Amino acid sequence: MVRLALIGCGAIGSTIASMVEDMPEIESIYLYDRSKRMEKGLARSLKKGRILEDIVEIIERSDLVIEAASQEAAKKYAPVALEKGKSVLILSVGALVDRPFRERIEEIARRRHRKIYLASGAIAGIDGVCAAATAKIEEVMLNTIKPPEAFRQSSYVLDHKINLNAIVKPTVLFEGSAAEAVTHFPQNINVAAALSLAGIGFERTRVRIIADPNTNRNIHKLLVKGDFGVLEIEVRNVPSPKNPKTSYLAALSAVSAIRKIAGNVWVGV
Ligand SMILES: NC(=O)c1ccc[n+]([C@@H]2O[C@H](COP(=O)([O-])OP(=O)(O)OC[C@H]3O[C@@H](n4cnc5c(N)ncnc54)[C@H](O)[C@@H]3O)[C@@H](O)[C@H]2O)c1
């Protein structure tokens, strides 16, 4: 039986909890959110939800710690969980752009013989990119296409005084490395980070960001070329019903990860 600690009771966290609690392998789900309203609201809707005040006690009582909150939460709680001998599933994969943080949690996981699971999130094909990366990869290109409105808060759009209201056809806003993209477009950081970590790193992974007034989906088109051949993937993501900035597939990727971790058969390893 597996006891889960769920940090973050928002769009992703609540989907995870409601979808995994019927699994016979799941004994209980300890909930934690800095918003007590979110925490209690989710607990009320669950049969296996548990609330404890102290996050350290929550971590100690669990077998697997799931971060579905923020990069800040990933940086704060993943090292604590690993030090306490718990494996962690991280949704805010963008936190791993920070190399010292990445190296720190990798070192703790090695020393404590625990696992760090990084969700594939809103992109598909990460399994294929991981496999391809064991041989030579020549090129990784990610095209991210979203409605112009999705870029309203990005520093790049503000700094370059891009008038999103004037965009009437698909328009390339940015092209560069994943390393550059994650600083300019933090809302795309998770997909670019997962892809970079799976493949050829942040410097060599190329990212193109396109604003398309004709779409209401978050679209990711992936092109990878290497010794294995060519991989092309296109995901047209439906936004999460609870948070339009989050693609529904991101929450589903965590549900699928928990099924693999808690179950006995791992399809697509
Ligand atoms: N891997 C992917 O493809 C992918 C896709 C979408 C979102 N995400 C990431 O997943 C995370 C959650 O996304 P969401 O859509 O559920 O967000 P959300 O805003 O709907 O919910 C996040 C919840 O976490 C809580 N929270 C935030 N920081 C916290 C902290 N330090 N301690 C305790 N609670 C904290 C908030 O109060 C909120 O209730 C975000 O970091 C987001 O960037 C990843």
The ligand as a MOL file (V3000), in Angstrom:
LIG
                    3D

  0  0  0     0  0            999 V3000
M  V30 BEGIN CTAB
M  V30 COUNTS 44 48 0 0 0
M  V30 BEGIN ATOM
M  V30 1 N 5.1350 19.5730 -16.3330 0
M  V30 2 C 4.2390 20.2650 -17.0280 0
M  V30 3 O 4.0720 20.1300 -18.2440 0
M  V30 4 C 3.3830 21.2590 -16.3160 0
M  V30 5 C 2.2340 21.7660 -16.9370 0
M  V30 6 C 1.4490 22.6810 -16.2400 0
M  V30 7 C 1.8260 23.0980 -14.9880 0
M  V30 8 N 2.9680 22.6220 -14.4160 0 CHG=1
M  V30 9 C 3.4260 23.1080 -13.1060 0
M  V30 10 O 2.7350 22.4460 -12.0610 0
M  V30 11 C 2.5840 23.3250 -10.9520 0
M  V30 12 C 1.1090 23.3330 -10.5110 0
M  V30 13 O 0.2900 23.7630 -11.5740 0
M  V30 14 P -1.2870 23.9980 -11.3540 0
M  V30 15 O -1.8640 24.3010 -12.6890 0
M  V30 16 O -1.8680 22.9020 -10.5450 0 CHG=-1
M  V30 17 O -1.2600 25.3510 -10.4830 0
M  V30 18 P -2.4220 25.9590 -9.5580 0
M  V30 19 O -2.0850 27.3910 -9.3960 0
M  V30 20 O -3.7730 25.5680 -10.0660 0
M  V30 21 O -2.2140 25.2130 -8.1440 0
M  V30 22 C -1.0150 25.3050 -7.4010 0
M  V30 23 C -1.3520 25.1590 -5.9200 0
M  V30 24 O -0.1230 25.0290 -5.2040 0
M  V30 25 C -0.1320 25.8800 -4.0820 0
M  V30 26 N 1.2670 26.2920 -3.7950 0
M  V30 27 C 2.0770 27.0360 -4.5870 0
M  V30 28 N 3.2790 27.1720 -4.0030 0
M  V30 29 C 3.2140 26.5080 -2.8150 0
M  V30 30 C 4.1430 26.3040 -1.7480 0
M  V30 31 N 5.3760 26.8390 -1.7750 0
M  V30 32 N 3.7480 25.5600 -0.6930 0
M  V30 33 C 2.4960 25.0380 -0.6400 0
M  V30 34 N 1.5770 25.2070 -1.6060 0
M  V30 35 C 1.9310 25.9360 -2.6950 0
M  V30 36 C -1.0340 27.0570 -4.4460 0
M  V30 37 O -1.5990 27.6480 -3.2870 0
M  V30 38 C -2.0830 26.3850 -5.3490 0
M  V30 39 O -3.2230 25.9500 -4.6190 0
M  V30 40 C 3.0980 24.7040 -11.4150 0
M  V30 41 O 4.4160 24.9140 -10.9390 0
M  V30 42 C 3.1160 24.5920 -12.9190 0
M  V30 43 O 4.1320 25.3830 -13.5350 0
M  V30 44 C 3.7120 21.6840 -15.0400 0
M  V30 END ATOM
M  V30 BEGIN BOND
M  V30 1 1 1 2
M  V30 2 2 2 3
M  V30 3 1 2 4
M  V30 4 1 4 5
M  V30 5 2 4 44
M  V30 6 2 5 6
M  V30 7 1 6 7
M  V30 8 2 7 8
M  V30 9 1 8 9
M  V30 10 1 8 44
M  V30 11 1 9 10
M  V30 12 1 9 42
M  V30 13 1 10 11
M  V30 14 1 11 12
M  V30 15 1 11 40
M  V30 16 1 12 13
M  V30 17 1 13 14
M  V30 18 2 14 15
M  V30 19 1 14 16
M  V30 20 1 14 17
M  V30 21 1 17 18
M  V30 22 2 18 19
M  V30 23 1 18 20
M  V30 24 1 18 21
M  V30 25 1 21 22
M  V30 26 1 22 23
M  V30 27 1 23 24
M  V30 28 1 23 38
M  V30 29 1 24 25
M  V30 30 1 25 26
M  V30 31 1 25 36
M  V30 32 1 26 27
M  V30 33 1 26 35
M  V30 34 2 27 28
M  V30 35 1 28 29
M  V30 36 1 29 30
M  V30 37 2 29 35
M  V30 38 1 30 31
M  V30 39 2 30 32
M  V30 40 1 32 33
M  V30 41 2 33 34
M  V30 42 1 34 35
M  V30 43 1 36 37
M  V30 44 1 36 38
M  V30 45 1 38 39
M  V30 46 1 40 41
M  V30 47 1 40 42
M  V30 48 1 42 43
M  V30 END BOND
M  V30 END CTAB
M  END
